[in-house]
Amino acid sequence: MSSTKWTSRLVAVSAAIALTAPLAGSAQSVDQVLNAEKQRTRLAQESQQRIDGVVSDTRKKEERYKRLLKEIEGLKIYNTLKQRQIEVQKIQMGQLVDSIDQVEVISRQIVPSMTRMIESLKVFVQLDVPFLMAERNERVLTLEALMEDPDVNDAEKFRKVTEAYQIENDYGRTIEFYPDTLEINGEDRQVDFLRIGRIALLYQTEDGAISGVWDQKSRSWKEADDYKNEIRAGLKIAKKQVAPDLLLLPVSAPEAG
């Protein structure tokens, strides 16, 4: 009886063990499956992140490449423009070199020309109607001294010479008066000179008693008392004391140049 009971108990235990074993194995398989799925999901996420990073980096490189293409295109246009400017500058440099080569030649030519111009001006002043002689002669002497000054360049010398010519030219179309002394009948008298262009040079003493006119043909002063009123009126016009008006004055007849 005792042997039979022990046998029955062993059979029951064995059956329990047999039923429990499949359940434990199933639980272990489910955990493995879940873990594997989690692993795949994590790997998939990591792969997607790497793909997103590659895509972002590729887009950045593409945008940078496009910017570089635009910069290159702009540089090509800029280089083309600069090349044209360089070509123009080369032409200008050639012209400047030619001009520099000619400067010495021009300088050698212009200095004698200015000297002749000053000499001509000097002769002209001496032969012209004798107004403002001290001032005009002084201008000529200044030009002669200027030509000998090594500190003054040729351009400035030429400017001064042409300026003197312009002043002489302006005398021909202006009217003016100026006080000065004149020898009359062996006596120095204070007079007012009236210059009307270069066609008439007259004078009148301060008291109005004596009037005269320059005769360019004889190069001497002539009496002009018959025109003293007209000369007085002309002096007032030149002094801007009265408005310009028609004057009847003795003038020298024009001569052939």
C-alpha positions in Angstrom: 0.0 0.0 0.0 2.7 2.4 0.8 4.6 1.6 -2.5 1.5 2.3 -4.5 1.0 5.7 -2.9 4.5 6.8 -3.6 4.2 5.7 -7.1 1.0 7.7 -7.6 2.7 10.8 -6.1 5.7 10.6 -8.5 3.4 10.3 -11.5 1.5 13.5 -10.4 4.7 15.4 -9.9 6.0 14.4 -13.2 2.8 15.4 -14.9 2.9 18.8 -13.2 6.5 19.3 -14.3 5.5 18.3 -17.8 2.7 20.9 -17.9 4.8 23.7 -16.4 7.7 23.4 -18.8 5.9 24.5 -22.0 4.5 27.7 -20.3 8.0 28.8 -19.1 9.4 28.4 -22.6 6.5 30.4 -24.2 7.1 33.3 -21.8 10.8 33.3 -22.6 10.1 33.4 -26.4 7.7 36.4 -26.1 10.3 38.4 -24.2 12.9 37.6 -26.8 10.5 38.7 -29.6 9.7 42.0 -27.8 13.4 42.7 -27.1 14.2 42.0 -30.8 11.4 44.3 -31.9 12.7 47.0 -29.6 16.2 46.5 -31.0 14.9 46.8 -34.6 12.9 49.9 -33.8 16.0 51.6 -32.2 18.2 50.6 -35.1 15.5 52.0 -37.5 15.4 55.3 -35.6 19.2 55.6 -35.6 19.2 54.8 -39.4 16.5 57.4 -40.0 18.5 60.0 -38.0 21.6 59.3 -40.0 19.6 59.6 -43.2 18.1 62.9 -42.1 21.6 64.2 -41.2 22.9 63.2 -44.7 19.9 64.9 -46.4 20.4 68.1 -44.4 24.1 68.1 -45.1 23.5 67.5 -48.8 21.0 70.4 -49.0 23.5 72.7 -47.3 26.2 71.7 -49.7 23.8 72.2 -52.6 22.9 75.7 -51.4 26.6 76.5 -50.9 27.3 75.2 -54.4 24.6 77.4 -55.9 26.0 80.5 -54.0 29.5 79.7 -55.3 28.2 79.4 -58.8 26.6 82.9 -58.5 29.8 84.3 -57.0 31.8 82.8 -59.9 29.5 84.2 -62.4 29.8 87.7 -60.8 33.6 87.4 -60.7 33.6 86.5 -64.3 31.6 89.7 -65.2 33.9 91.7 -62.8 37.0 90.3 -64.3 35.8 91.1 -67.8 35.1 94.7 -66.9 38.4 95.0 -65.2 40.2 93.6 -68.2 38.5 96.2 -70.4 39.6 98.9 -68.0 43.1 97.6 -68.0 43.2 97.7 -71.8 41.9 101.3 -71.8 44.5 102.2 -69.2 47.2 100.6 -71.3 46.2 102.8 -74.2 46.2 105.9 -72.0 49.6 104.9 -70.6 50.9 104.8 -74.1 49.5 108.2 -74.8 51.0 109.6 -71.6 54.4 108.1 -72.5 54.2 109.8 -75.9 53.2 113.1 -74.2 56.0 112.8 -71.7 58.4 112.2 -74.5 57.1 115.4 -76.2 57.2 117.6 -73.1 60.9 118.4 -73.5 60.4 119.3 -77.1 57.4 121.4 -76.4 59.2 123.1 -73.5 62.1 124.0 -75.9 59.6 125.5 -78.3 57.4 127.4 -75.9 60.1 129.2 -74.0 61.4 131.0 -77.1 57.8 131.7 -78.2 57.1 133.4 -74.8 60.3 135.4 -75.1 59.2 136.7 -78.5 55.7 137.4 -77.2 57.2 139.6 -74.3 59.4 141.4 -76.8 56.5 142.1 -79.1 54.4 143.3 -76.1 57.2 145.6 -75.1 57.5 147.2 -78.6 53.7 147.4 -78.8 53.4 149.4 -75.5 56.1 151.8 -76.7 54.3 152.4 -80.0 50.8 152.4 -78.6 48.8 155.4 -77.3 50.8 156.4 -74.2 48.3 155.8 -71.4 49.3 154.2 -68.1 52.8 153.9 -69.3 54.4 153.3 -65.9 52.0 150.4 -65.1 52.3 148.8 -68.6 56.1 149.1 -68.7 56.3 147.6 -65.2 54.2 144.7 -66.4 56.6 144.0 -69.2 59.6 144.2 -66.9 57.9 141.7 -64.5 57.4 139.3 -67.3 61.1 139.6 -68.4 62.2 138.8 -64.8 59.7 136.0 -64.6 61.3 134.3 -67.6 64.6 134.2 -65.8 63.2 132.7 -62.6 64.0 129.0 -62.3 61.5 128.5 -59.5 58.6 129.3 -61.8 57.5 126.5 -64.2 56.8 127.1 -67.9 53.0 126.7 -67.4 52.9 129.6 -64.9 55.1 131.7 -67.1 52.8 131.2 -70.1 49.7 132.0 -68.0 51.3 135.3 -66.9 52.2 136.2 -70.5 48.7 135.5 -71.9 47.2 137.4 -68.9 49.3 140.4 -69.9 48.0 140.1 -73.5 44.5 139.9 -72.2 44.8 143.0 -70.2 46.2 144.9 -73.2 43.3 143.6 -75.3 40.7 144.8 -72.7 42.1 148.3 -72.9 40.7 148.5 -76.4 37.0 148.2 -75.3 36.9 150.2 -72.0 36.7 153.8 -70.9 38.6 155.0 -67.9 40.1 158.0 -66.2 43.2 158.3 -64.1 45.1 161.2 -62.5 48.8 161.8 -63.4 51.3 164.5 -64.1 52.0 165.9 -67.5 54.5 168.5 -68.7 52.6 171.4 -70.2 54.5 174.4 -71.5 57.6 173.3 -69.6 55.8 172.9 -66.4 54.6 169.6 -64.7 50.8 169.9 -64.1 48.4 167.6 -62.4 45.8 166.4 -64.9 43.0 163.9 -65.3 43.5 161.6 -68.3 40.5 160.3 -70.2 41.0 157.1 -72.2 38.4 155.9 -74.6 39.5 152.5 -75.8 42.5 153.1 -78.0 40.8 155.7 -80.2 41.2 158.7 -77.9 43.4 159.8 -75.1 42.7 163.3 -73.7 43.5 165.3 -70.6 42.3 168.2 -68.6 44.0 170.1 -65.8 42.3 170.0 -62.4 41.1 173.6 -62.8 39.7 172.8 -66.3 41.7 175.6 -67.8 43.7 173.5 -70.2 42.6 170.5 -72.3 44.5 168.4 -74.8 44.4 165.3 -77.0 47.0 162.9 -78.1 47.8 162.8 -81.8 49.0 159.3 -82.6 50.2 160.3 -86.1 52.6 163.0 -84.8 53.0 161.2 -81.4 52.5 164.5 -79.6 49.9 166.3 -77.5 47.6 168.8 -79.2 45.5 171.6 -77.7 41.9 170.7 -77.4 40.4 173.7 -75.5 37.5 173.7 -77.9 36.4 170.3 -76.5 36.9 171.1 -72.8 33.2 170.8 -72.0 33.0 167.4 -73.8 36.2 166.2 -72.1 34.8 167.3 -68.7 31.6 165.4 -69.5 33.6 162.3 -70.5 35.6 162.4 -67.3 32.3 162.4 -65.3 31.1 159.4 -67.3 34.4 157.6 -66.7 34.2 158.4 -63.0 30.6 157.0 -63.1 29.3 160.3 -61.8 26.8 160.6 -64.6 25.1 158.1 -67.0 26.9 157.3 -70.3 26.0 159.7 -73.1 27.0 160.7 -76.6 30.2 162.7 -76.7 31.8 164.8 -79.5 35.5 164.4 -79.1 38.5 164.6 -81.4 39.9 161.1 -82.4 42.7 160.0 -84.6 41.9 158.8 -88.0 42.2 155.0 -88.3 45.4 153.6 -89.9 46.0 150.5 -91.8 47.4 147.7 -89.7 
